[in-house]
Amino acid sequence: MKQGTTILTLNNGYHLWTHTEGQGKIKLLCLHGGPGGNHEYYENFADQLKELGVQVTMYDQLGSWYSDQPDFSKQKNIDKFLNMDYFISEVEEVRQQLGLDQFYLIGQSWGGILTQEYALRYQEHLKGIIISSMTDNIAEYVTNINAIREKEFSAADLAFMKECEAKNSYDNQRYQSLIDELNRGYVDRKQPPAISHLTNTVATDVYNYFQGDNEFVVTGKLKGWDRRKEIHKIQVPTLLTFGEHETMPLATARRMAQTIPHARLATTPNGGHHHMIDNAPVYFDHLKQFLRDVESGNFTD
């Protein structure tokens, strides 16, 4: 596969930014979170996995950062692109255009949703999957983030947050300061300077449509997403990797590990939602062990 940056032209005429690094027979395709996030926390994966001979490809999904961004003020673009079917088909088209087969698919957060959905439709192309920091349903995630808010804040602060949310006053300075506190505790615990920017890189049109204003509310189209009754159909080796101090409930992760037939759960101490950054040595130890075990035929749950 061609190294470096390749711009793919999709069948719909839009363009996706992709980037491939690393040499070897193991192929890893990376799906970022958000929705509306970008590839950046995968930028060191090729270097971290070099010893195993892993070729890493990452891309920005339609609407995100380096890829084309349709005008989502137009309803026709919302209807055509801002839905689950589109993004799953996008993964498959990227796979086809890059010539990937019997590859590993990793998805973080929203990317973990896409990984589950893709595996349920196209697992004949997969050698294994890594679901990073994502549940198999939104309801249990919402329960967990509500519990986090109740634990972290006083009754007065919690009442204030709920009042802001009821009024759609998400830009309130005090409200945003409380969300920032939660982000520092449960999302980006390390607060890495390398991926901070002077401009906002989040595709807010996409993020707000699916999620809502922030990681601690779900008011968008993802509300109600649920694959609890289907994930037992995923037959490929699966690594579930979660931070031990993050937004997603570990109880759900443990249940998923029991439900998916060939799944292993690995948790990262002092890791938040972005535990590949918060505690990279442990995260990559888990990932490398999974890849070694699958490649050698020694993978066990």
C-alpha positions as CSV (number, residue, x, y, z in Angstrom):
1,M,0.0,0.0,0.0
2,K,1.2,3.5,-0.8
3,Q,2.9,5.2,2.1
4,G,2.1,8.8,3.2
5,T,-1.0,10.8,2.4
6,T,-3.5,9.8,-0.2
7,I,-6.7,11.7,-1.0
8,L,-9.5,9.3,-1.9
9,T,-12.3,10.4,-4.2
10,L,-15.5,8.7,-3.0
11,N,-18.3,7.5,-5.2
12,N,-20.3,10.5,-4.0
13,G,-17.7,12.9,-5.3
14,Y,-16.4,14.1,-2.0
15,H,-12.8,13.6,-0.9
16,L,-11.3,11.9,2.2
17,W,-7.8,12.5,3.6
18,T,-6.0,9.3,4.5
19,H,-2.5,8.6,5.7
20,T,-0.6,5.3,5.9
21,E,2.6,4.6,7.8
22,G,4.6,1.5,8.7
23,Q,5.6,-1.6,6.9
24,G,4.5,-5.2,7.5
25,K,1.9,-7.8,6.8
26,I,-0.4,-6.7,9.6
27,K,-2.9,-4.1,8.4
28,L,-4.6,-1.7,10.9
29,L,-7.3,0.7,9.9
30,C,-8.2,3.4,12.4
31,L,-11.6,5.0,13.0
32,H,-11.6,8.2,15.0
33,G,-14.2,9.4,17.5
34,G,-16.5,12.4,17.8
35,P,-18.4,12.1,15.6
36,G,-16.6,15.0,14.0
37,G,-13.2,14.3,15.7
38,N,-10.1,13.5,13.7
39,H,-7.2,11.1,13.3
40,E,-4.6,12.8,15.5
41,Y,-4.4,10.4,18.4
42,Y,-3.5,7.6,16.0
43,E,-0.4,9.5,14.6
44,N,2.1,7.6,16.8
45,F,0.5,4.1,16.3
46,A,2.9,3.1,13.4
47,D,5.9,3.9,15.5
48,Q,4.5,2.2,18.6
49,L,3.7,-1.0,16.7
50,K,6.8,-1.0,14.4
51,E,8.3,-4.0,16.1
52,L,5.3,-6.1,15.1
53,G,5.4,-5.1,11.4
54,V,2.1,-3.2,11.4
55,Q,1.0,-0.9,8.6
56,V,-1.3,1.7,10.0
57,T,-3.9,3.7,8.0
58,M,-5.9,6.5,9.5
59,Y,-8.4,8.9,7.9
60,D,-10.6,11.8,8.7
61,Q,-14.3,10.9,8.1
62,L,-16.4,13.0,5.8
63,G,-17.1,16.4,7.5
64,S,-14.0,16.2,9.7
65,W,-10.7,18.2,9.7
66,Y,-8.7,17.4,6.6
67,S,-11.5,15.7,4.6
68,D,-14.2,17.4,2.7
69,Q,-16.9,19.1,4.7
70,P,-20.4,19.2,3.1
71,D,-22.6,22.2,3.8
72,F,-24.7,20.8,6.7
73,S,-26.9,23.8,6.7
74,K,-28.6,22.1,3.8
75,Q,-31.1,19.5,4.8
76,K,-30.3,17.3,1.8
77,N,-26.7,16.8,3.1
78,I,-27.9,16.1,6.6
79,D,-30.3,13.4,5.2
80,K,-27.7,11.9,2.9
81,F,-24.6,11.9,5.2
82,L,-25.5,12.3,8.8
83,N,-26.7,8.8,9.5
84,M,-25.1,5.5,10.6
85,D,-25.6,3.8,7.2
86,Y,-23.5,6.4,5.5
87,F,-20.6,6.2,7.8
88,I,-20.5,2.3,7.8
89,S,-20.6,2.4,4.0
90,E,-17.8,4.9,4.1
91,V,-15.6,2.5,6.0
92,E,-16.3,-0.2,3.5
93,E,-15.5,2.1,0.6
94,V,-12.2,3.2,2.2
95,R,-11.3,-0.5,2.7
96,Q,-12.0,-1.2,-1.0
97,Q,-10.1,1.8,-2.3
98,L,-7.1,1.0,-0.1
99,G,-7.2,-2.7,-1.0
100,L,-7.5,-3.9,2.5
101,D,-8.6,-7.5,3.4
102,Q,-8.1,-9.6,6.5
103,F,-7.2,-6.5,8.4
104,Y,-7.7,-5.2,11.9
105,L,-10.2,-2.4,12.5
106,I,-9.8,-0.1,15.6
107,G,-12.3,2.4,16.6
108,Q,-12.3,4.8,19.6
109,S,-15.5,6.2,21.0
110,W,-17.8,6.9,18.0
111,G,-15.2,5.0,16.0
112,G,-16.0,2.1,18.4
113,I,-19.6,2.3,17.4
114,L,-18.6,2.1,13.7
115,T,-16.3,-0.8,14.4
116,Q,-19.2,-2.8,16.0
117,E,-21.5,-1.9,13.1
118,Y,-19.0,-2.7,10.5
119,A,-18.1,-6.1,12.1
120,L,-21.8,-7.0,12.1
121,R,-22.1,-6.4,8.4
122,Y,-18.6,-7.1,6.9
123,Q,-16.7,-9.3,9.3
124,E,-15.6,-11.6,6.4
125,H,-13.0,-8.9,5.7
126,L,-11.7,-8.7,9.3
127,K,-9.0,-10.5,11.1
128,G,-9.8,-8.8,14.4
129,I,-11.3,-5.7,15.9
130,I,-10.4,-3.3,18.7
131,I,-13.2,-1.4,20.4
132,S,-11.6,1.4,22.4
133,S,-13.7,3.2,25.0
134,M,-17.2,2.4,23.6
135,T,-20.2,0.6,24.9
136,D,-22.7,-1.4,22.9
137,N,-25.5,1.0,23.8
138,I,-25.9,4.6,24.7
139,A,-28.3,4.2,27.6
140,E,-25.7,2.7,29.9
141,Y,-23.2,5.4,28.9
142,V,-25.8,8.1,29.8
143,T,-26.4,6.4,33.2
144,N,-22.7,6.5,33.8
145,I,-22.0,10.1,32.9
146,N,-25.0,11.1,35.0
147,A,-23.5,9.2,37.9
148,I,-20.1,10.9,37.3
149,R,-21.8,14.3,37.4
150,E,-23.6,13.5,40.7
151,K,-20.3,12.3,42.2
152,E,-18.2,15.2,41.1
153,F,-20.5,18.2,41.7
154,S,-22.4,19.7,44.6
155,A,-26.2,19.7,44.4
156,A,-26.1,23.4,43.5
157,D,-23.7,22.9,40.6
158,L,-25.6,20.0,39.4
159,A,-28.9,21.9,39.5
160,F,-27.2,24.8,37.6
161,M,-26.0,22.4,34.9
162,K,-29.4,20.9,34.4
163,E,-31.0,24.4,34.3
164,C,-28.5,25.4,31.6
165,E,-29.3,22.3,29.6
166,A,-33.0,22.8,29.9
167,K,-32.6,26.3,28.5
168,N,-30.0,25.2,25.8
169,S,-27.6,27.6,27.5
170,Y,-24.6,25.5,26.8
171,D,-22.3,28.5,26.1
172,N,-22.7,29.8,29.7
173,Q,-19.2,30.4,31.1
174,R,-19.9,28.7,34.4
175,Y,-21.4,25.7,32.7
176,Q,-18.5,25.4,30.4
177,S,-16.1,25.6,33.3
178,L,-17.8,22.6,34.9
179,I,-17.7,20.6,31.7
180,D,-14.0,21.5,31.4
181,E,-13.5,20.0,34.9
182,L,-15.2,16.8,33.8
183,N,-13.1,16.6,30.7
184,R,-9.9,17.0,32.7
185,G,-11.0,14.1,35.0
186,Y,-12.5,11.7,32.5
187,V,-11.7,12.5,28.9
188,D,-8.2,14.0,28.5
189,R,-6.6,13.4,31.9
190,K,-3.1,14.1,30.6
191,Q,-4.1,17.3,28.8
192,P,-1.5,16.7,26.1
193,P,-0.1,19.9,24.5
194,A,0.8,18.0,21.2
195,I,-2.8,17.8,20.1
196,S,-4.0,21.2,21.3
197,H,-4.8,23.8,18.6
198,L,-5.4,27.5,18.3
199,T,-8.5,26.7,16.2
200,N,-11.2,24.3,17.0
201,T,-10.7,21.1,15.0
202,V,-14.0,19.5,15.9
203,A,-16.6,19.3,13.2
204,T,-19.2,20.8,15.5
205,D,-22.1,20.4,12.9
206,V,-21.5,16.6,12.9
207,Y,-20.7,16.3,16.6
208,N,-23.7,18.3,17.8
209,Y,-26.1,16.4,15.4
210,F,-25.1,13.0,16.7
211,Q,-24.0,13.7,20.3
212,G,-25.1,17.1,21.6
213,D,-23.0,19.9,23.1
214,N,-20.5,17.9,25.0
215,E,-19.4,14.4,26.2
216,F,-21.6,14.6,29.3
217,V,-24.9,15.0,27.6
218,V,-26.5,12.9,24.8
219,T,-29.3,14.9,23.1
220,G,-28.5,14.0,19.4
221,K,-29.3,11.2,17.1
222,L,-27.1,8.7,18.9
223,K,-29.6,8.7,21.7
224,G,-31.2,5.3,21.6
225,W,-28.4,3.5,19.7
226,D,-28.3,-0.1,21.0
227,R,-26.5,-3.3,19.8
228,R,-26.8,-5.4,23.0
229,K,-28.9,-8.0,21.2
230,E,-26.6,-8.3,18.2
231,I,-22.9,-8.2,19.5
232,H,-22.9,-11.9,20.1
233,K,-22.8,-12.3,16.3
234,I,-19.3,-10.8,16.2
235,Q,-17.1,-13.8,15.7
236,V,-13.7,-12.3,15.1
237,P,-11.1,-11.9,17.8
238,T,-12.0,-8.7,19.8
239,L,-10.1,-6.5,22.1
240,L,-12.1,-4.2,24.4
241,T,-9.9,-1.5,25.8
242,F,-11.1,1.0,28.3
243,G,-9.6,3.5,30.7
244,E,-10.2,2.9,34.3
245,H,-11.3,6.5,34.9
246,E,-13.4,7.4,31.9
247,T,-16.8,8.2,30.7
248,M,-17.8,4.7,29.6
249,P,-18.9,2.2,32.3
250,L,-16.6,-0.6,33.0
251,A,-19.5,-2.8,34.0
252,T,-20.8,-2.6,30.4
253,A,-17.3,-3.4,29.1
254,R,-17.2,-6.6,31.3
255,R,-20.6,-7.7,30.0
256,M,-19.5,-7.1,26.4
257,A,-16.4,-9.2,27.0
258,Q,-18.7,-12.0,28.1
259,T,-21.2,-11.6,25.3
260,I,-18.9,-11.3,22.3
261,P,-17.7,-14.9,21.7
262,H,-14.0,-14.2,21.3
263,A,-13.4,-11.1,23.3
264,R,-10.8,-9.9,25.8
265,L,-11.1,-6.9,28.1
266,A,-8.0,-4.8,29.0
267,T,-8.3,-1.7,31.2
268,T,-5.7,1.1,31.5
269,P,-5.0,2.5,35.0
270,N,-5.2,6.3,35.3
271,G,-6.7,6.4,31.8
272,G,-9.6,8.5,30.7
273,H,-11.6,8.3,27.5
274,H,-8.4,8.9,25.6
275,H,-6.3,6.4,27.5
276,M,-4.1,5.8,24.5
277,I,-2.6,9.2,25.5
278,D,-3.2,9.3,29.2
279,N,-1.2,6.0,29.8
280,A,0.3,5.1,26.5
281,P,2.7,2.4,27.7
282,V,0.0,0.3,29.2
283,Y,-2.4,0.9,26.3
284,F,0.1,-0.2,23.7
285,D,1.2,-3.2,25.8
286,H,-2.4,-4.4,25.6
287,L,-2.7,-3.7,21.9
288,K,0.6,-5.4,21.0
289,Q,-0.2,-8.5,23.1
290,F,-3.6,-8.8,21.3
291,L,-2.0,-8.5,17.9
292,R,0.7,-11.0,18.8
293,D,-1.8,-13.5,20.1
294,V,-4.1,-13.3,17.1
295,E,-1.2,-13.5,14.6
296,S,0.3,-16.5,16.3
297,G,-3.0,-18.3,16.7
298,N,-2.7,-18.2,20.5
299,F,-5.6,-15.7,21.2
300,T,-7.7,-16.7,24.1
301,D,-10.6,-14.7,25.7
